[in-house]
Structure formats: C-alpha cells, structure tokens
C-alpha cells in the first residue's frame, strides 16, 4: 500500500508501476479497473507501458480515501495494488 497526501483544492496525478510484477510474465496488461472510497473525485485513469496514472481531485479535509487498482493480463492473471490519499488542508 502506498500513501500520498494532498490538499482538498489540488488536482494531482498519482502513478502506480506494475512493471516489476509484469516483468518475466508471458503476457501483457489487458484491462484496468479502479475502485475507490466515495467522497473524492477520480477524474480519469490510464494504463500505458505498465504504469497506471490516476488523476484525483477534491476530498474532505482530514479524510483518507483508498483506491484499489486492479490490473488483468491477457493470460488472465489479476494483480491488485492499493493507494491511500490522505487529504489535509
């Protein structure tokens, strides 16, 4: 789990690198799903070259929000990474 901190007014991007896990596998990333705690805005997310980028804004001061990033490969493997965004004024 990775912890980040942001202010409520900020819109920031956060990267999660799946390449260490993908290295050596005989397949590649196929699909991506992101689940997260309500109350914060996930503006968009992308997957490029094994790196997932989340654009996040909003959130309430003194609240923590969990994002679960689920990557599925062409061979059917599934990997889940979690990040926590701690919103602080």
Biopython code that builds the backbone (N, CA, C, O; Angstrom):
import numpy as np
from Bio.PDB.StructureBuilder import StructureBuilder

atoms = [
    (1, "UNK", "N", (0.847, -1.170, 0.000)),
    (1, "UNK", "CA", (0.000, 0.000, 0.000)),
    (1, "UNK", "C", (0.903, 1.246, 0.000)),
    (1, "UNK", "O", (1.917, 1.305, 0.695)),
    (2, "UNK", "N", (0.498, 2.226, -0.797)),
    (2, "UNK", "CA", (1.246, 3.474, -0.921)),
    (2, "UNK", "C", (0.385, 4.608, -0.377)),
    (2, "UNK", "O", (-0.816, 4.662, -0.644)),
    (3, "UNK", "N", (0.994, 5.512, 0.384)),
    (3, "UNK", "CA", (0.275, 6.629, 0.982)),
    (3, "UNK", "C", (0.735, 7.936, 0.347)),
    (3, "UNK", "O", (1.931, 8.209, 0.250)),
    (4, "UNK", "N", (-0.249, 8.745, -0.087)),
    (4, "UNK", "CA", (0.013, 10.082, -0.620)),
    (4, "UNK", "C", (-0.796, 11.089, 0.166)),
    (4, "UNK", "O", (-1.815, 10.743, 0.765)),
    (5, "UNK", "N", (-0.346, 12.344, 0.168)),
    (5, "UNK", "CA", (-1.090, 13.414, 0.826)),
    (5, "UNK", "C", (-1.365, 14.518, -0.187)),
    (5, "UNK", "O", (-0.512, 14.837, -1.015)),
    (6, "UNK", "N", (-2.578, 15.108, -0.116)),
    (6, "UNK", "CA", (-2.944, 16.220, -0.982)),
    (6, "UNK", "C", (-3.885, 17.152, -0.237)),
    (6, "UNK", "O", (-4.534, 16.750, 0.728)),
    (7, "UNK", "N", (-3.955, 18.406, -0.693)),
    (7, "UNK", "CA", (-4.908, 19.379, -0.149)),
    (7, "UNK", "C", (-6.233, 19.234, -0.898)),
    (7, "UNK", "O", (-6.244, 18.790, -2.046)),
    (8, "UNK", "N", (-7.356, 19.605, -0.261)),
    (8, "UNK", "CA", (-8.665, 19.465, -0.918)),
    (8, "UNK", "C", (-8.769, 20.198, -2.256)),
    (8, "UNK", "O", (-9.487, 19.738, -3.143)),
    (9, "UNK", "N", (-8.077, 21.316, -2.425)),
    (9, "UNK", "CA", (-8.191, 22.100, -3.660)),
    (9, "UNK", "C", (-7.307, 21.575, -4.792)),
    (9, "UNK", "O", (-7.461, 22.005, -5.935)),
    (10, "UNK", "N", (-6.397, 20.669, -4.501)),
    (10, "UNK", "CA", (-5.457, 20.194, -5.511)),
    (10, "UNK", "C", (-6.065, 19.145, -6.439)),
    (10, "UNK", "O", (-6.916, 18.348, -6.044)),
    (11, "UNK", "N", (-5.600, 19.176, -7.677)),
    (11, "UNK", "CA", (-5.845, 18.094, -8.638)),
    (11, "UNK", "C", (-4.473, 17.573, -9.015)),
    (11, "UNK", "O", (-3.665, 18.297, -9.598)),
    (12, "UNK", "N", (-4.207, 16.313, -8.682)),
    (12, "UNK", "CA", (-2.881, 15.732, -8.861)),
    (12, "UNK", "C", (-2.974, 14.403, -9.592)),
    (12, "UNK", "O", (-4.027, 13.766, -9.625)),
    (13, "UNK", "N", (-1.846, 13.993, -10.180)),
    (13, "UNK", "CA", (-1.759, 12.664, -10.775)),
    (13, "UNK", "C", (-0.866, 11.783, -9.903)),
    (13, "UNK", "O", (0.122, 12.242, -9.330)),
    (14, "UNK", "N", (-1.236, 10.520, -9.820)),
    (14, "UNK", "CA", (-0.524, 9.544, -8.996)),
    (14, "UNK", "C", (-0.277, 8.300, -9.845)),
    (14, "UNK", "O", (-1.204, 7.756, -10.446)),
    (15, "UNK", "N", (0.977, 7.853, -9.890)),
    (15, "UNK", "CA", (1.360, 6.712, -10.709)),
    (15, "UNK", "C", (1.572, 5.469, -9.865)),
    (15, "UNK", "O", (2.065, 5.536, -8.739)),
    (16, "UNK", "N", (1.187, 4.327, -10.436)),
    (16, "UNK", "CA", (1.482, 3.024, -9.854)),
    (16, "UNK", "C", (2.130, 2.185, -10.944)),
    (16, "UNK", "O", (1.545, 1.975, -12.007)),
    (17, "UNK", "N", (3.326, 1.713, -10.680)),
    (17, "UNK", "CA", (4.109, 0.978, -11.666)),
    (17, "UNK", "C", (3.908, -0.525, -11.476)),
    (17, "UNK", "O", (4.312, -1.090, -10.460)),
    (18, "UNK", "N", (3.282, -1.164, -12.461)),
    (18, "UNK", "CA", (3.061, -2.610, -12.427)),
    (18, "UNK", "C", (4.184, -3.372, -13.131)),
    (18, "UNK", "O", (4.149, -4.601, -13.176)),
    (19, "UNK", "N", (5.180, -2.670, -13.681)),
    (19, "UNK", "CA", (6.241, -3.331, -14.436)),
    (19, "UNK", "C", (7.043, -4.350, -13.637)),
    (19, "UNK", "O", (7.388, -5.397, -14.186)),
    (20, "UNK", "N", (7.359, -4.094, -12.358)),
    (20, "UNK", "CA", (8.082, -5.130, -11.614)),
    (20, "UNK", "C", (7.312, -6.460, -11.574)),
    (20, "UNK", "O", (7.920, -7.530, -11.610)),
    (21, "UNK", "N", (6.001, -6.392, -11.500)),
    (21, "UNK", "CA", (5.174, -7.597, -11.487)),
    (21, "UNK", "C", (5.061, -8.197, -12.890)),
    (21, "UNK", "O", (5.094, -9.418, -13.044)),
    (22, "UNK", "N", (4.928, -7.353, -13.903)),
    (22, "UNK", "CA", (4.758, -7.830, -15.277)),
    (22, "UNK", "C", (6.040, -8.414, -15.867)),
    (22, "UNK", "O", (5.983, -9.245, -16.774)),
    (23, "UNK", "N", (7.192, -7.985, -15.360)),
    (23, "UNK", "CA", (8.466, -8.472, -15.886)),
    (23, "UNK", "C", (8.563, -9.983, -15.734)),
    (23, "UNK", "O", (8.369, -10.527, -14.647)),
    (24, "UNK", "N", (8.864, -10.644, -16.830)),
    (24, "UNK", "CA", (9.025, -12.096, -16.801)),
    (24, "UNK", "C", (7.757, -12.871, -17.096)),
    (24, "UNK", "O", (7.811, -14.085, -17.292)),
    (25, "UNK", "N", (6.616, -12.197, -17.131)),
    (25, "UNK", "CA", (5.378, -12.890, -17.481)),
    (25, "UNK", "C", (5.308, -13.074, -18.988)),
    (25, "UNK", "O", (5.902, -12.306, -19.743)),
    (26, "UNK", "N", (4.593, -14.078, -19.412)),
    (26, "UNK", "CA", (4.477, -14.344, -20.844)),
    (26, "UNK", "C", (3.273, -13.633, -21.468)),
    (26, "UNK", "O", (2.913, -13.918, -22.610)),
    (27, "UNK", "N", (2.653, -12.719, -20.737)),
    (27, "UNK", "CA", (1.532, -11.963, -21.288)),
    (27, "UNK", "C", (1.662, -10.486, -20.899)),
    (27, "UNK", "O", (2.610, -10.091, -20.221)),
    (28, "UNK", "N", (0.708, -9.693, -21.333)),
    (28, "UNK", "CA", (0.774, -8.252, -21.108)),
    (28, "UNK", "C", (-0.516, -7.749, -20.467)),
    (28, "UNK", "O", (-1.515, -8.465, -20.395)),
    (29, "UNK", "N", (-0.469, -6.506, -20.006)),
    (29, "UNK", "CA", (-1.648, -5.888, -19.397)),
    (29, "UNK", "C", (-2.772, -5.799, -20.417)),
    (29, "UNK", "O", (-2.547, -5.427, -21.569)),
    (30, "UNK", "N", (-3.972, -6.138, -19.993)),
    (30, "UNK", "CA", (-5.131, -6.133, -20.884)),
    (30, "UNK", "C", (-6.170, -5.122, -20.449)),
    (30, "UNK", "O", (-6.632, -4.313, -21.255)),
    (31, "UNK", "N", (-6.545, -5.163, -19.166)),
    (31, "UNK", "CA", (-7.610, -4.277, -18.704)),
    (31, "UNK", "C", (-7.301, -3.737, -17.317)),
    (31, "UNK", "O", (-6.456, -4.255, -16.587)),
    (32, "UNK", "N", (-8.019, -2.680, -16.988)),
    (32, "UNK", "CA", (-7.789, -1.966, -15.743)),
    (32, "UNK", "C", (-9.123, -1.565, -15.143)),
    (32, "UNK", "O", (-10.024, -1.112, -15.849)),
    (33, "UNK", "N", (-9.241, -1.734, -13.839)),
    (33, "UNK", "CA", (-10.419, -1.293, -13.104)),
    (33, "UNK", "C", (-9.933, -0.584, -11.834)),
    (33, "UNK", "O", (-8.949, -0.999, -11.220)),
    (34, "UNK", "N", (-10.632, 0.486, -11.450)),
    (34, "UNK", "CA", (-10.268, 1.219, -10.240)),
    (34, "UNK", "C", (-11.503, 1.345, -9.366)),
    (34, "UNK", "O", (-12.542, 1.836, -9.810)),
    (35, "UNK", "N", (-11.386, 0.902, -8.127)),
    (35, "UNK", "CA", (-12.453, 1.050, -7.123)),
    (35, "UNK", "C", (-11.932, 2.007, -6.067)),
    (35, "UNK", "O", (-10.748, 1.980, -5.730)),
    (36, "UNK", "N", (-12.816, 2.861, -5.538)),
    (36, "UNK", "CA", (-12.344, 3.831, -4.551)),
    (36, "UNK", "C", (-13.459, 4.268, -3.615)),
    (36, "UNK", "O", (-14.647, 4.111, -3.900)),
    (37, "UNK", "N", (-13.024, 4.832, -2.470)),
    (37, "UNK", "CA", (-13.920, 5.330, -1.440)),
    (37, "UNK", "C", (-14.682, 6.554, -1.956)),
    (37, "UNK", "O", (-14.054, 7.468, -2.490)),
    (38, "UNK", "N", (-15.996, 6.605, -1.819)),
    (38, "UNK", "CA", (-16.757, 7.788, -2.242)),
    (38, "UNK", "C", (-16.348, 9.041, -1.456)),
    (38, "UNK", "O", (-15.881, 8.953, -0.320)),
    (39, "UNK", "N", (-16.536, 10.209, -2.088)),
    (39, "UNK", "CA", (-16.241, 11.473, -1.424)),
    (39, "UNK", "C", (-15.065, 12.213, -2.015)),
    (39, "UNK", "O", (-14.792, 13.352, -1.638)),
    (40, "UNK", "N", (-14.371, 11.583, -2.932)),
    (40, "UNK", "CA", (-13.248, 12.189, -3.646)),
    (40, "UNK", "C", (-13.496, 11.937, -5.130)),
    (40, "UNK", "O", (-14.256, 11.034, -5.479)),
    (41, "UNK", "N", (-12.871, 12.718, -6.008)),
    (41, "UNK", "CA", (-13.141, 12.588, -7.436)),
    (41, "UNK", "C", (-11.973, 11.927, -8.159)),
    (41, "UNK", "O", (-10.835, 12.392, -8.094)),
    (42, "UNK", "N", (-12.280, 10.841, -8.844)),
    (42, "UNK", "CA", (-11.336, 10.217, -9.765)),
    (42, "UNK", "C", (-11.669, 10.784, -11.138)),
    (42, "UNK", "O", (-12.625, 10.348, -11.779)),
    (43, "UNK", "N", (-10.874, 11.763, -11.592)),
    (43, "UNK", "CA", (-11.154, 12.445, -12.849)),
    (43, "UNK", "C", (-10.913, 11.555, -14.060)),
    (43, "UNK", "O", (-11.688, 11.579, -15.017)),
    (44, "UNK", "N", (-9.846, 10.775, -14.021)),
    (44, "UNK", "CA", (-9.559, 9.840, -15.110)),
    (44, "UNK", "C", (-8.455, 8.894, -14.667)),
    (44, "UNK", "O", (-7.769, 9.130, -13.673)),
    (45, "UNK", "N", (-8.298, 7.803, -15.437)),
    (45, "UNK", "CA", (-7.186, 6.893, -15.207)),
    (45, "UNK", "C", (-6.765, 6.290, -16.536)),
    (45, "UNK", "O", (-7.584, 6.078, -17.430)),
    (46, "UNK", "N", (-5.455, 6.015, -16.650)),
    (46, "UNK", "CA", (-4.907, 5.448, -17.868)),
    (46, "UNK", "C", (-3.903, 4.359, -17.529)),
    (46, "UNK", "O", (-3.358, 4.299, -16.427)),
    (47, "UNK", "N", (-3.679, 3.504, -18.514)),
    (47, "UNK", "CA", (-2.659, 2.468, -18.428)),
    (47, "UNK", "C", (-1.784, 2.598, -19.661)),
    (47, "UNK", "O", (-2.276, 2.486, -20.784)),
    (48, "UNK", "N", (-0.503, 2.830, -19.467)),
    (48, "UNK", "CA", (0.440, 2.932, -20.573)),
    (48, "UNK", "C", (1.785, 2.348, -20.158)),
    (48, "UNK", "O", (2.361, 2.760, -19.151)),
    (49, "UNK", "N", (2.276, 1.405, -20.921)),
    (49, "UNK", "CA", (3.585, 0.784, -20.671)),
    (49, "UNK", "C", (3.713, 0.252, -19.253)),
    (49, "UNK", "O", (4.774, 0.367, -18.639)),
    (50, "UNK", "N", (2.640, -0.329, -18.728)),
    (50, "UNK", "CA", (2.671, -0.938, -17.404)),
    (50, "UNK", "C", (2.497, 0.022, -16.244)),
    (50, "UNK", "O", (2.548, -0.392, -15.086)),
    (51, "UNK", "N", (2.291, 1.304, -16.538)),
    (51, "UNK", "CA", (2.119, 2.302, -15.482)),
    (51, "UNK", "C", (0.685, 2.827, -15.500)),
    (51, "UNK", "O", (0.177, 3.262, -16.534)),
    (52, "UNK", "N", (0.053, 2.776, -14.339)),
    (52, "UNK", "CA", (-1.301, 3.300, -14.180)),
    (52, "UNK", "C", (-1.213, 4.705, -13.605)),
    (52, "UNK", "O", (-0.543, 4.930, -12.597)),
    (53, "UNK", "N", (-1.891, 5.649, -14.251)),
    (53, "UNK", "CA", (-1.913, 7.033, -13.794)),
    (53, "UNK", "C", (-3.348, 7.380, -13.400)),
    (53, "UNK", "O", (-4.270, 7.253, -14.206)),
    (54, "UNK", "N", (-3.527, 7.822, -12.143)),
    (54, "UNK", "CA", (-4.823, 8.286, -11.649)),
    (54, "UNK", "C", (-4.771, 9.798, -11.496)),
    (54, "UNK", "O", (-3.836, 10.326, -10.894)),
    (55, "UNK", "N", (-5.765, 10.503, -12.034)),
    (55, "UNK", "CA", (-5.926, 11.945, -11.809)),
    (55, "UNK", "C", (-7.023, 12.103, -10.761)),
    (55, "UNK", "O", (-8.161, 11.685, -10.974)),
    (56, "UNK", "N", (-6.667, 12.716, -9.616)),
    (56, "UNK", "CA", (-7.569, 12.778, -8.467)),
    (56, "UNK", "C", (-7.699, 14.218, -7.990)),
    (56, "UNK", "O", (-6.718, 14.959, -7.932)),
    (57, "UNK", "N", (-8.940, 14.605, -7.646)),
    (57, "UNK", "CA", (-9.185, 15.940, -7.103)),
    (57, "UNK", "C", (-10.214, 15.855, -5.984)),
    (57, "UNK", "O", (-10.894, 14.843, -5.811)),
    (58, "UNK", "N", (-10.311, 16.958, -5.223)),
    (58, "UNK", "CA", (-11.322, 17.056, -4.176)),
    (58, "UNK", "C", (-10.972, 16.274, -2.930)),
    (58, "UNK", "O", (-9.805, 16.058, -2.605)),
    (59, "UNK", "N", (-12.019, 15.860, -2.244)),
    (59, "UNK", "CA", (-11.867, 15.168, -0.975)),
    (59, "UNK", "C", (-12.053, 16.129, 0.182)),
    (59, "UNK", "O", (-11.870, 17.337, 0.034)),
    (60, "UNK", "N", (-12.413, 15.593, 1.324)),
    (60, "UNK", "CA", (-12.648, 16.395, 2.521)),
    (60, "UNK", "C", (-11.414, 16.388, 3.416)),
    (60, "UNK", "O", (-10.733, 15.372, 3.555)),
    (61, "UNK", "N", (-11.140, 17.542, 4.020)),
    (61, "UNK", "CA", (-10.006, 17.679, 4.917)),
    (61, "UNK", "C", (-10.081, 16.644, 6.040)),
    (61, "UNK", "O", (-11.149, 16.371, 6.587)),
    (62, "UNK", "N", (-8.927, 16.081, 6.363)),
    (62, "UNK", "CA", (-8.758, 15.102, 7.443)),
    (62, "UNK", "C", (-9.438, 13.765, 7.160)),
    (62, "UNK", "O", (-9.782, 13.031, 8.086)),
    (63, "UNK", "N", (-9.630, 13.452, 5.875)),
    (63, "UNK", "CA", (-10.196, 12.157, 5.484)),
    (63, "UNK", "C", (-9.170, 11.408, 4.640)),
    (63, "UNK", "O", (-8.374, 12.011, 3.920)),
    (64, "UNK", "N", (-9.208, 10.090, 4.745)),
    (64, "UNK", "CA", (-8.361, 9.226, 3.928)),
    (64, "UNK", "C", (-9.243, 8.460, 2.946)),
    (64, "UNK", "O", (-10.335, 8.010, 3.293)),
    (65, "UNK", "N", (-8.755, 8.321, 1.719)),
    (65, "UNK", "CA", (-9.500, 7.652, 0.657)),
    (65, "UNK", "C", (-8.634, 6.543, 0.067)),
    (65, "UNK", "O", (-7.476, 6.769, -0.283)),
    (66, "UNK", "N", (-9.204, 5.345, -0.041)),
    (66, "UNK", "CA", (-8.489, 4.194, -0.560)),
    (66, "UNK", "C", (-8.874, 3.945, -2.016)),
    (66, "UNK", "O", (-10.051, 3.951, -2.376)),
    (67, "UNK", "N", (-7.853, 3.725, -2.842)),
    (67, "UNK", "CA", (-8.042, 3.373, -4.247)),
    (67, "UNK", "C", (-7.476, 1.982, -4.465)),
    (67, "UNK", "O", (-6.325, 1.711, -4.122)),
    (68, "UNK", "N", (-8.288, 1.100, -5.036)),
    (68, "UNK", "CA", (-7.845, -0.253, -5.360)),
    (68, "UNK", "C", (-7.728, -0.331, -6.883)),
    (68, "UNK", "O", (-8.717, -0.192, -7.603)),
    (69, "UNK", "N", (-6.501, -0.556, -7.358)),
    (69, "UNK", "CA", (-6.211, -0.611, -8.787)),
    (69, "UNK", "C", (-6.061, -2.081, -9.164)),
    (69, "UNK", "O", (-5.180, -2.772, -8.651)),
    (70, "UNK", "N", (-6.925, -2.556, -10.062)),
    (70, "UNK", "CA", (-6.955, -3.971, -10.425)),
    (70, "UNK", "C", (-6.563, -4.110, -11.897)),
    (70, "UNK", "O", (-7.262, -3.621, -12.785)),
    (71, "UNK", "N", (-5.444, -4.779, -12.139)),
    (71, "UNK", "CA", (-4.924, -4.971, -13.486)),
    (71, "UNK", "C", (-5.087, -6.437, -13.876)),
    (71, "UNK", "O", (-4.719, -7.329, -13.112)),
    (72, "UNK", "N", (-5.639, -6.687, -15.062)),
    (72, "UNK", "CA", (-5.795, -8.038, -15.589)),
    (72, "UNK", "C", (-4.940, -8.178, -16.842)),
    (72, "UNK", "O", (-4.898, -7.274, -17.676)),
    (73, "UNK", "N", (-4.260, -9.312, -16.971)),
    (73, "UNK", "CA", (-3.397, -9.541, -18.122)),
    (73, "UNK", "C", (-4.126, -10.364, -19.189)),
    (73, "UNK", "O", (-5.200, -10.915, -18.947)),
    (74, "UNK", "N", (-3.512, -10.432, -20.375)),
    (74, "UNK", "CA", (-4.086, -11.209, -21.470)),
    (74, "UNK", "C", (-4.171, -12.693, -21.118)),
    (74, "UNK", "O", (-5.014, -13.408, -21.659)),
    (75, "UNK", "N", (-3.313, -13.158, -20.224)),
    (75, "UNK", "CA", (-3.324, -14.553, -19.795)),
    (75, "UNK", "C", (-4.267, -14.836, -18.635)),
    (75, "UNK", "O", (-4.362, -15.976, -18.181)),
    (76, "UNK", "N", (-4.974, -13.801, -18.144)),
    (76, "UNK", "CA", (-5.929, -13.997, -17.070)),
    (76, "UNK", "C", (-5.383, -13.763, -15.672)),
    (76, "UNK", "O", (-6.095, -13.983, -14.693)),
    (77, "UNK", "N", (-4.140, -13.323, -15.557)),
    (77, "UNK", "CA", (-3.596, -13.005, -14.238)),
    (77, "UNK", "C", (-4.220, -11.703, -13.743)),
    (77, "UNK", "O", (-4.517, -10.812, -14.539)),
    (78, "UNK", "N", (-4.419, -11.591, -12.437)),
    (78, "UNK", "CA", (-5.010, -10.395, -11.838)),
    (78, "UNK", "C", (-4.101, -9.929, -10.708)),
    (78, "UNK", "O", (-3.708, -10.716, -9.847)),
    (79, "UNK", "N", (-3.767, -8.627, -10.724)),
    (79, "UNK", "CA", (-2.928, -8.029, -9.678)),
    (79, "UNK", "C", (-3.649, -6.806, -9.126)),
    (79, "UNK", "O", (-4.199, -6.009, -9.887)),
    (80, "UNK", "N", (-3.648, -6.657, -7.811)),
    (80, "UNK", "CA", (-4.313, -5.535, -7.151)),
    (80, "UNK", "C", (-3.292, -4.752, -6.329)),
    (80, "UNK", "O", (-2.546, -5.323, -5.534)),
    (81, "UNK", "N", (-3.274, -3.455, -6.532)),
    (81, "UNK", "CA", (-2.448, -2.552, -5.734)),
    (81, "UNK", "C", (-3.364, -1.526, -5.075)),
    (81, "UNK", "O", (-4.362, -1.111, -5.664)),
    (82, "UNK", "N", (-3.029, -1.120, -3.859)),
    (82, "UNK", "CA", (-3.824, -0.114, -3.148)),
    (82, "UNK", "C", (-2.990, 1.123, -2.890)),
    (82, "UNK", "O", (-1.805, 1.046, -2.563)),
    (83, "UNK", "N", (-3.648, 2.281, -3.048)),
    (83, "UNK", "CA", (-3.049, 3.539, -2.606)),
    (83, "UNK", "C", (-4.049, 4.258, -1.728)),
    (83, "UNK", "O", (-5.260, 4.113, -1.893)),
    (84, "UNK", "N", (-3.535, 5.027, -0.804)),
    (84, "UNK", "CA", (-4.372, 5.821, 0.089)),
    (84, "UNK", "C", (-4.018, 7.289, -0.124)),
    (84, "UNK", "O", (-2.849, 7.671, -0.076)),
    (85, "UNK", "N", (-5.046, 8.107, -0.361)),
    (85, "UNK", "CA", (-4.873, 9.543, -0.484)),
    (85, "UNK", "C", (-5.364, 10.166, 0.824)),
    (85, "UNK", "O", (-6.543, 10.074, 1.166)),
    (86, "UNK", "N", (-4.450, 10.792, 1.536)),
    (86, "UNK", "CA", (-4.772, 11.452, 2.791)),
    (86, "UNK", "C", (-4.961, 12.950, 2.481)),
    (86, "UNK", "O", (-4.015, 13.634, 2.090)),
    (87, "UNK", "N", (-6.180, 13.439, 2.661)),
    (87, "UNK", "CA", (-6.478, 14.839, 2.349)),
    (87, "UNK", "C", (-6.256, 15.685, 3.596)),
    (87, "UNK", "O", (-6.870, 15.470, 4.641)),
    (88, "UNK", "N", (-5.350, 16.660, 3.448)),
    (88, "UNK", "CA", (-5.013, 17.540, 4.561)),
    (88, "UNK", "C", (-4.922, 18.966, 4.046)),
    (88, "UNK", "O", (-4.294, 19.221, 3.018)),
    (89, "UNK", "N", (-5.553, 19.904, 4.765)),
    (89, "UNK", "CA", (-5.541, 21.309, 4.397)),
    (89, "UNK", "C", (-4.172, 21.908, 4.559)),
    (89, "UNK", "O", (-3.980, 23.094, 4.290)),
]
sb = StructureBuilder()
sb.init_structure("model")
sb.init_model(0)
sb.init_chain("A")
sb.init_seg("    ")
for serial, (resi, resn, name, xyz) in enumerate(atoms, 1):
    if name == "N":
        sb.init_residue(resn, " ", resi, " ")
    sb.init_atom(name, np.array(xyz, "f"), 0.0, 1.0, " ", f" {name:<3s}", serial, name[0])
structure = sb.get_structure()
